[in-house]
Amino acid sequence: MVSYHAKFSAFGSFVPKKILTNFDLEKIVDTTDEWIRSRTGMSERHIASETEAASDFAHQAAINAIESSEVKYKDIDQIIVATFTGDHPFPSTACIIQKKLGLKNTPAFDVSAGCTGFIYALDIARQYVENGIAKNILVIGVEVLTKIINWKDRNTCVLFGDGAGATIVSRAEASDISRIIDSKIDADGSQGELLIQQAGGSRMPASHESVDANLHTVYMEGNRIYKNAIKSMFASSDELLRRNNLTVSDIDWVIPHQANLRIIEGLADKMHLPMNKVIVNIEKYGNTSSATIPIAIDEAIRNKKIRRGDIILLTSFGAGLTWGSILARY
């Protein structure tokens, strides 16, 4: 039994100004606009400058979320940041954002769950709010993936972009229609080698050899990830619907991780879900990992697609391997 219900108070997002198009990528690697669009659904992505870091985008996304809500800065009880491309290995990016927001004595920590990071962070925040420990938690998904990709690998460098999305998970009042209904997270560590940054940790510290071999960049076995992504996101989403006595027809919007348009379409097909009920913005941002879902939700709210009272299903899949879903009435 829970003491309270949690809800989404508001969302906010921020992406860097610089845009890298498919035509720009044609000048960097052996690829074409048609090849990228037909295989991924992407046309452009926003990329960080040399001087921009994760906390810069996360800070602005946080401001946008707070300013869109009725929550005051002083009322933020906790900060959780989902990222694996933070400013530094330590301190946490959440602590850096705490300083930038001028907050003090606020617990702040990062969560590393790959592209599923935002879902994991929401699941954690939900527990704190439902148990009465916190009333307003700032949850951010942010990545600067373009600084850890191999620009010589045409199969991966075309996929990723940078940006941040944020939300405030708050205690719902009795009169609120909004609430987080249920959540489900999962992992299979036996397949972690399918999507990995091999160097830079204690297993393989930085060296001339590791840098020369591009081992500090993203390595991914795309075909195996594709099959796992659809199967896993469907499994967690289907479980949430079944245990809450809901069907696909009860869902107003599905907001999936924006990794690849083929994966999104494959998930919709497996769920027997029409694509007009799926939020897709991958063509403009590419894969921003843990930031894709909050960026997509924020944009859909601003475009008046998602409205208060809508039942939404968030679902993602990422390195670990990790996956999970969130069911909520916005």
N, C-alpha and C positions, 0 to 999 in steps of 0.2 A: 504494500500500500504506500502511496506517495502522500506527502503532506500538502503539496501544491502542484499546480500545473505550470509548465513552461510555455512560452510563446515567442514568436519573432516580433520584436517591436518595430524594427526597420532594417533596411539594407543600404549599403553604400558601396561604391567601387571606384577604382582609379587605374588608368593605364598610362604608360609613357607616351609622349607626343610622337616620337619617331615611329614611322610605319615602314615595314619591309614587305614589299609585294612579291608575288610569284615571279614577276618579270625581273625584279631585282635579284632574286635567287638564281635566275637563268644565267646571270653574269658571274655567279660565284661557283656553282657546281653544275654538273651535267644533268640538267633537268629542264622541264618546260612547264608553263602555266597549265597547259592541258593535262599533263601527267599528274601534277599536284592536285588539281581540282577534281579530277576523275577518281583519284585514289583516296583523297582525304576530305574533300569538300571545302578546303581552305583557299582563300584568295590573298589574304594579307594577315599580318600579325604586328603587334606593337612591341618594340624592343627598347631595352634600357640603354642609356648612353654610358660612356665609360665611368662617369662620376655618380651614376644613380645606383642605389642598392635597394634591397627588399624593404627595409624600414621606411624608405621615402614613399613608396607606393602604399604600404600598409597604413602608414600614418594618415595619409590623405583619405584613403578609403574609410578609415575609422572616423575621421571628422565628418565625412559625408553621411555615414550611418547615424552618428549621434545627432547631427544637425537635422536629420530627417525624422527623428523620433521626439518623444516628449521626455526622454531621459536626459538628465543633466550630467555633465562630466564628473562632478563630485559623487554621483550616484553609481558609478561603475565600480563593482565589487571585485572584479577579476578580469584578467586579460589572457586569452588563449590564442596562440598563433599557430596555424598549420603551415609548415614550410620545411623544405630540406635544402633551400638555397638562401638561408638567412644571411645577415650581414657578416657574421662570424660564427665559427664553431661554438664559441661562448664569448660573451654572455648571450643569453637568449634574445631573439629579435623582439619577443614580447616585453622584455625589460627595457629595451631601447625605445619601444613605442610608449611604454609607461612614462619614461622621462620626457619624450617629445610632447605628450599630452599634458604634462604637468601634474600627473597623479602621483600620490605617495601612499605607502603602506597598502598597496594593492597587489595581491598575488598575481604573478605573471610567469607564464612558461610556454614553451614550444611543444608541438606535437609533430612527430615525423611518421607519416603513414603514406608517403608518396601522394599520388593523385587523390587518394581517399582521405587525405588529411583533414579536409574541412568537415567531412561526415564524422570522422572520429572525434574531432574537436567539439562538434555540436552534440554528439552523444555524451561526452564528458560534461559539457556545460549543462545539458538537460538534467543530469543526475544532481549536480550541485543545487540547481534551482528547485527541483522537485523535492529535495530533502531539506529545503529551508536554509541551507548554508549560505547561499548568495541570492540576491534579488535581481541584479543586472550584470550579465557577463558579456564582455566584448569578445566576439569570436571573429578571427581574421584568417583568410586563406591568401597566401602571397607566394609568388615564385618569380625568380629572375633566371629562367632556364637558359636563356640565350648566352649566358656566361659559362655554362658547363656543357655545351654541345660541341660536337666535332663538326666544324664547318666544311670538312672534306667528305663527310658521309652524307650523301644525298638522301638516304633513306630516313635519316633522323633530323638533319638540320632544317628541313622544310616544315617540320611538325610543330615547333614550339614557339611560344610568345611569352611576354612578361606582363604582369599586372597583379592587382589585388582586389579582393572583395571582402566585405565585412558585414556583420549583423550584430544585433544586440539580442541576446536570449534573456528574456525577463520573466518575472513571476506574473502569471495571468490572474487577473481579478475575476471574481465570480460572474461579473457582467460581461466579460470578454468572450467574443466568439472565437478568437484566435487561440490556438494551443498546439503544441507538438504532441501528436497522438502516440507515436511509437517510433522506435529506432532499432536497427539491427546492424552490427558490425561483425566482420569475420576476417580471417587471414589463413594463408597456407605458406608457411615459411620454407617448405621443401622446394618451392619453385622460385625462390628469390633471385636466382641467377639469370632469370629471363629478362629482368629489367634492373640494371644496377650501375652505380658509379663505383668502379672497382678500387680506385686509389684515393688517398686523402685521409683515410681513417687509420686506426691502429693496426689493422691487418696489413695495409700497404701504405706506409707514410710517403709523403711527397719526396721524390728523388728526380735526378736528371733523367733516369731511365723511364720512370712512370710518366713524366711530362712528355718526353719524346714519343712514347707509345700511345699518347692520347688516352691514358687510363683514368684521367680525372674528368672525363666526359661521359655522357649518357651512352650506355650500351643496351640495346633492346632487340629481342627476337620477336619481331612484329607479328609473324603469322601465329605463333603460339599465344602471344598476348591477346590477339584478336579473338581467338576461340574462347579463352578463359574469361575475357571481359564480358562477353554477351551472356555466357552461362552463369557467371557469378552474380552479375547485376540483376539478372532475371530471378535467381534463387532468393536473394535477400528481399527484393521487391515483392515477389509472390508470397513469401512468408509473412511479410507485414500486412498485405491485403487479406490473406486468409485468417490470420489470428485476430484481425479487427473486423471480420465479417463484411469486407468490402470487395468490390469487383473493379475491374478496369473502368467500367462505365461510371463508377462513382468518382473517379479522379478527374479533376479539371485540367491539371497540367502535370506532365512529367518533365523534370529538369535533370537530364543526365549529364555526366561528365563529358565535356566537349573534347574528346580525344581524336575522333575520326568519324566522319559522317556515315561511313559504312557500318561502324559499330553501333551508332545511334539508330540507324535504320534497321539493323539486325535485331536489336533489342526490342524496338517497336513491333516488328513482325512477330517475334517470339511471344510478346505480351498481347498480341492481337489488338494493338493500339494504333489508331489513325495518327499519321504524322502531324496533323493539324492540332493535336493535343500535346505535342512535344516542343519544348523551347529549344531552339537551335540558333546559335550565333557564331558557330565555329568559323564561318567564312571571313569574319572580321578580326578575330583574335587568335586563331589557332588554338593549340593546347597550352593553356596556362596552368596546368596541373591542379593543385588544390584551390586555385583561384577561379576555375572555370564556372563552377556552380553558383557562387555568390555574385560573380559578374553577370552571369546570365539572368539570375533572378532580379537583380537590381535593375538591369536594362528592361526586363519584361514589366516590372512594376512601373517604371518611368514611362513606358510606352502604353500603359494601361491595359496590358494583357492580363497580368495577374492582379486580382483585386481582393480586398478583404473578404474573408469568408470562403475563398476558393480552397479546395482540397488539393494539396500539392505533394508530389512524390519526388524526392531527391535521391539519386543513386549514382554511385561511382565505383571505380576500380583502379588499382594502382600498384606500385612497386611494393614488394613484401613477400608474396603477393597479398594485397589487402583489398577488401571491398565492403560495401555497406549501403544502407538506404535509410532515409528519414521520411516519415509520413507525418504531415501536419496540415492543419487548417490555418491558412494565412489570415 
